[in-house]
Amino acid sequence: MHTLVVLHSGAVAGPPGHVFPWLSPLAEQGSVSVVVPAEGSAADLYATIGRTAVLDYEPLTYPAGMRALGPYAARFVADVRSFGRLIRQLEPDLVFSVTASLPAACLAARLQRVPTVVFVGEIFDKGLGTSRGRALGAAAAVRMTAALANGLVCCSQTVARQFAANRTPLLKTIYPGVDGTYANGDGARFRARHELTQATPCLAVVGNVTPARGQDLLIRALPALRQQFPDVHCLIAGVPHPRPGDLAYRQELARLARRLGVQDAVSFVGLIDPIADLYAASDIVVNPARFKEPFGRVAVEALSAGCPVVTAAVGAVGEVVRDGQEALVFAAEDHEALGDAIARLWRDRRMRQELVRNGRRRVATRFREDLAVEAFAEVVDRVLAPRSRGATPTLAAPSR
């Protein structure tokens, strides 16, 4: 079997990294071709299991209202043609799109009568007070994805519920899995490299530097935390997207730290590889997100590494961790509640140990990588089976 994989980014972070283990068995049993919109770490990773190529297409976009419809339509038609030519050239048995915001690939596959599976790792309505135009565009993206794909694989039940009202042939929730590598970090080496030997507690935020991720909330919590714990330190791991808003936000974070007098307690450490070193060096991992989190992988990784978690109650976080059982959960946008949760957790060593113990148990039973690989293989089998009978997949209720 030949599978064509369409990535939305040249970087391996996020969905391209989540689904890579799912695709390795397909490469072992057949062949895999991968297209990316730009060179980067994702192309390097996927080159280990198949052929990779750069194709000129617009990733992660949908019309943001009537005014943007014209330019979007022109680009959409061009992308459909590009994907169509590629599909005719490669003649894949399956197209797997690693984003729901690239319907051009799905339409091209439908026109060429090739079954398509889409990984949905995003929530279209991010809960950030977007304009009516963007809300309409998001709703259109949901309907288009549901109409074109033969199967949808969602990273959480929260994401899957977006498609409940649509006639979708196959809707399956598969939680991204984690392996044991996150527990093998060298915290002492990381602390020495970044001059953090005295940091107590050492707090870490992991993710793209963007307003949606809420790194500013942790910085705002630092003055009160510093009064209680003079050696507290905050690590911000990640970089901004090359978008003006995110680049400006990165500068604003530095200005905010200076304005609050905590600039010496904040380190911008960029992208960390291996990320296990950061987890090993951290006393508490914080997720201060203000948008609807589609899954919350950082919490799973941190707990797997044995690091306690404090997280905002957003999106699918409640599916991943439960307040007081695997993590401490605070109300989104409330930096005082965030600071209180951190202080409470740092003062109670027994609580930290219990949260980690419970969290590791939950990861081992619910977020294992082998479970995700097996579930994805079943989706592929179900999508391809009707083709051999000359039929289309029958409707199925969302998997729980």
Sequence and secondary structure as in RCSB ss.txt:
>XXXX:A:sequence
MHTLVVLHSGAVAGPPGHVFPWLSPLAEQGSVSVVVPAEGSAADLYATIGRTAVLDYEPLTYPAGMRALGPYAAR
FVADVRSFGRLIRQLEPDLVFSVTASLPAACLAARLQRVPTVVFVGEIFDKGLGTSRGRALGAAAAVRMTAALAN
GLVCCSQTVARQFAANRTPLLKTIYPGVDGTYANGDGARFRARHELTQATPCLAVVGNVTPARGQDLLIRALPAL
RQQFPDVHCLIAGVPHPRPGDLAYRQELARLARRLGVQDAVSFVGLIDPIADLYAASDIVVNPARFKEPFGRVAV
EALSAGCPVVTAAVGAVGEVVRDGQEALVFAAEDHEALGDAIARLWRDRRMRQELVRNGRRRVATRFREDLAVEA
FAEVVDRVLAPRSRGATPTLAAPSR
>XXXX:A:secstr
 EEEEE S SS TTHHHHHHHHHHHHHHHSEEEEEESS SHHHHHHTTTSEEEE     S    SGGGHHHHHHH
HHHHHHHHHHHHHHH  SEEEES SS HHHHHHHHHTT  EEEEE   SS SS   HHHHHHHHHHHHHHHHH S
EEEESSHHHHGGGTTS  S EEE    B GGGG   HHHHHHHTT TT SSEEEEES  SGGGTHHHHHHHHHHH
HHH TT EEEEE    SSHHHHHHHHHHHHHHHHTT GGGEEEEES SSHHHHHHH SEEEE   S  S  HHHH
HHHHTT  EEEE  TTHHHH  BTTTBEEE TT HHHHHHHHHHHHH HHHHHHHHHHHHHHHHHHSBHHHHHHH
HHHHHHHHHHHHHTT          
